[in-house]
Amino acid sequence: MKFKYFVNSRKFSWTIVGIGFVFTLIVFFFLPSSIPIHFNAGGIADSYGDRIQIFLFPLLQLMILFLTGRKKLRYWLTHSKTFLNDIQYNWLVSGLCLLIIFVEFRVLYAAF
């Protein structure tokens, strides 16, 4: 039962961000000096950037968690036309953070 409460809480989102940040720190030192930052429709990298840009993914996740934790924004998102309860709201934020991690993995996969 504790796992169910953990997954449905805000702590799960913070864990996802923490894992992404630690993973980025570890992988950063093994990256080449230039990494792909944009892919065309065929999945082929067509733009490259410096390896420091890999930290944009964890920063984006931190911004999302910070902004979605604000009371006014949370109220607006949960009381719009489609009402969300706390569990649905937390899953929405966690899912967005997971999506960003998957995109980061794709960029890292293409870098090697």
N, C-alpha and C positions, 0 to 999 in steps of 0.2 A: 504493500500500500504506500510506503514512503516513496518508492520510485514513481508511482502515479502522481503523487502530489508534487514531486520534484519536476517532472516533465511538464506538468501543467502550470508551473509557476514561472516567475520572472528569473529565478536562479538558473533555469535551463538556458535562457537566452544569454545570460552572462557567461555561462560555461562555454557555450558555442563561440562567443567572442574571444574568450580566454584561450581556447584551443586554437583558434585561428591565429591569434597574435603569437602564441608560442611557436606554432608551426612556421609562421612567417619568419620569426627570428632565427630559427634553426636552419631553414632552407636558404635564407638570405646569403649566407657565407659560401654556399655552393653554387649560386647562380652565376651565369656568365654576365659580363658587363652590360650586355644589351638583351632585353627580354621583349617578347611580343606584347603589344598592348591593344591591338585591334585586329579583328579577324573579318574576312569578307564572308559572303554568303556560302561559299564552298568550304569554310572552315580553315582557310589558309591565312596565315599571318601576313598582313600587308602594312603594318606600322610597328615600329620598335621604339622602345624607350630605355632609360637607364634603370638599373635593377633596384634603385631606391624606390621607384614607383610601386613596387609590390606592397609597400606599406600603406598604400591608399585603400586597400581592401579592409584591413582591420580598422583604419580610421573611419571609413564609411560605416562599418558596423557599430563602432562606438557612437558616432553621431546619431544613427538610427535609434540605438538604445537610449541615449540621452534624451532625444526629442520625444520619443514615444513614452517616456516616463514622466513627462511634464503633465500636470493635472489638467490644464486647459485643453491640450491637444488630445489627451486620453479621453476626456469627456466628449470632445467633438467627434472623435472616431467611434466611440462606443454608443453614442446617442444620436447618430445620424439616421437616415431613413431605414437602414438595416441595423437593428440593435445587436450588439455583440456583448456576450458576458465576458467575465475576466479570463476564463479558459480559452475562449475563441480568440480574444485579443492577444493573449500571450502566445498562442500558436501562430497567429499572423506575424508577430514580430520575430519569433523563433524561425519560422519558415523563410522569412526574408533574409535573416542572417545566414541560414543554411544555404540559400541560393547564392549569396555572395561568396561563401566558402567554396562552393562548387565551381563558380566562375574563376576564383583564385586558383583552384586545382587545375583547371583547364589551361590557364595561362602558364602555370608552372610546368605542366606536362609539355606544353609546346616549347618552353624555354630549353628543355633538355632534349 
